[in-house]
Amino acid sequence: MKNFFALTALGFVLSLGAAHANEDKTPTKQQTKMTTCNAEAGDKKGDERKAFMKTCLSNKPATQQEKMKSCNVEATGKKGDERKAFMSECLKK
C-alpha cells in the first residue's frame, strides 16, 4: 500500500512537470521575430540577406548605407539606365 501511494505521488509529480514543460514551448518574442524575418528574407543570400536580417531583427528602419548595400547586390547584372532606374526605385523603399 505504501508503494502504491509513492508511485501515485511520483506519477502526479511527473505529470505536473510534463504539463509545465509544454507551457515553456511557447516561442519567445525574439524567436517569433526570427521566424517572421526568415520568411520575409526569402531567396536573399550572402551580404544582402545579412543586411536584411540585421535590419529586420533590430526593428529599425534601414540606414541609407544598408539600403545601398542591399540594392547594390540586387542590381547585379543590370547596366546603364536599367540599373539607374532600379537603384532609384530600390532606395526609395
C-alpha positions as CSV (number, residue, x, y, z in Angstrom):
1,M,0.0,0.0,0.0
2,K,2.9,2.3,0.8
3,N,4.4,1.7,-2.6
4,F,1.1,2.4,-4.3
5,F,1.0,5.9,-2.7
6,A,4.6,6.5,-3.5
7,L,4.1,5.6,-7.2
8,T,0.9,7.6,-7.4
9,A,2.7,10.6,-5.9
10,L,5.6,10.1,-8.3
11,G,3.2,9.9,-11.3
12,F,1.5,13.1,-10.2
13,V,4.7,15.0,-9.9
14,L,5.9,13.8,-13.3
15,S,2.7,14.8,-14.9
16,L,2.9,18.3,-13.5
17,G,6.5,18.5,-14.8
18,A,5.3,17.4,-18.3
19,A,2.5,20.0,-18.2
20,H,4.9,22.7,-17.2
21,A,7.3,21.7,-20.0
22,N,4.6,22.1,-22.6
23,E,3.9,25.7,-21.3
24,D,7.5,26.6,-21.9
25,K,7.3,25.6,-25.6
26,T,5.6,29.0,-26.5
27,P,8.1,30.9,-28.7
28,T,9.6,34.0,-27.3
29,K,9.2,37.4,-28.9
30,Q,12.7,37.1,-30.4
31,Q,12.0,33.6,-31.8
32,T,8.8,34.8,-33.4
33,K,10.6,37.8,-34.9
34,M,13.3,35.5,-36.2
35,T,10.7,33.2,-37.9
36,T,9.0,36.2,-39.5
37,C,12.2,37.8,-40.7
38,N,13.5,34.5,-42.1
39,A,10.3,34.0,-44.1
40,E,10.5,37.6,-45.4
41,A,14.1,37.1,-46.4
42,G,13.0,34.6,-49.0
43,D,15.8,33.8,-51.5
44,K,18.2,36.5,-50.4
45,K,21.7,35.2,-49.9
46,G,25.1,36.4,-48.5
47,D,25.5,40.1,-47.7
48,E,22.1,41.0,-48.9
49,R,20.5,38.5,-46.5
50,K,22.7,39.5,-43.7
51,A,21.9,43.2,-44.1
52,F,18.1,42.4,-44.4
53,M,18.1,40.2,-41.3
54,K,20.0,42.7,-39.2
55,T,17.5,45.4,-40.1
56,C,14.5,43.2,-39.7
57,L,15.6,41.8,-36.3
58,S,16.6,45.2,-34.9
59,N,13.2,46.5,-36.0
60,K,14.8,49.8,-37.0
61,P,14.5,51.3,-40.5
62,A,17.4,50.5,-42.7
63,T,20.1,53.2,-42.9
64,Q,20.9,54.7,-46.3
65,Q,24.2,52.8,-46.3
66,E,22.5,49.4,-45.6
67,K,19.9,50.1,-48.3
68,M,22.7,50.9,-50.8
69,K,24.4,47.6,-50.0
70,S,21.3,45.6,-50.3
71,C,20.1,47.4,-53.5
72,N,23.6,47.1,-55.0
73,V,23.6,43.3,-54.5
74,E,20.1,43.1,-56.1
75,A,21.2,45.2,-59.0
76,T,23.9,42.8,-60.0
77,G,23.8,42.2,-63.8
78,K,21.9,45.4,-64.6
79,K,23.6,48.1,-66.5
80,G,23.1,51.7,-67.6
81,D,19.6,53.2,-67.5
82,E,18.1,49.9,-66.3
83,R,20.5,49.9,-63.2
84,K,19.9,53.6,-62.6
85,A,16.1,53.1,-62.6
86,F,16.3,50.0,-60.4
87,M,18.6,51.7,-57.8
88,S,16.4,54.8,-57.7
89,E,13.3,52.7,-57.0
90,C,15.1,50.3,-54.6
91,L,16.5,53.2,-52.5
92,K,13.1,54.8,-52.2
93,K,11.7,51.8,-50.3
